[in-house]
Amino acid sequence: MTRTRREGLASAQAFHDAYHHLDVPADHTDPVGFELGRFITTMRDAHTPAASRPTGSPNSTHSA
């Protein structure tokens, strides 16, 4: 597991412990400066099949 992924998971766990959900705002940065919102968005995009992504999303295979 990469350092970034370890930091992201630790940050996500701390966020969940504090707020009891993982609906993290896309621009959220944790108290130590980790960009948790970007991390969560990237992980969700990597998990979502390309055909399911809205046109124009960063990892979409469709052109805008």
DAHU-V917370 format. One record per pair of residues at least 24 apart in sequence whose ideal C-beta (glycine too) atoms are under 10 Angstrom apart, sorted by the first residue. I is the first residue (numbers start at 1). J is the second residue. D is the distance in Angstrom with one decimal. If there is no record, write none. Layout:
i=I j=J d=D
i=I j=J d=D
This chain:
i=4 j=34 d=8.8
i=4 j=35 d=10.0
i=4 j=39 d=7.5
i=4 j=42 d=9.6
i=5 j=39 d=8.4
i=5 j=43 d=8.6
i=7 j=32 d=8.5
i=7 j=34 d=5.5
i=7 j=35 d=9.9
i=7 j=36 d=9.2
i=7 j=39 d=8.1
i=8 j=34 d=7.0
i=8 j=35 d=9.0
i=8 j=36 d=6.9
i=8 j=38 d=9.2
i=8 j=39 d=4.0
i=8 j=40 d=7.8
i=8 j=42 d=8.6
i=8 j=43 d=7.3
i=9 j=39 d=8.9
i=9 j=43 d=9.5
i=10 j=34 d=8.3
i=10 j=36 d=9.8
i=11 j=35 d=8.9
i=11 j=36 d=4.6
i=11 j=37 d=10.0
i=11 j=39 d=7.1
i=11 j=40 d=9.1
i=12 j=36 d=6.4
i=12 j=39 d=7.4
i=12 j=40 d=6.7
i=12 j=43 d=8.8
i=15 j=40 d=8.7
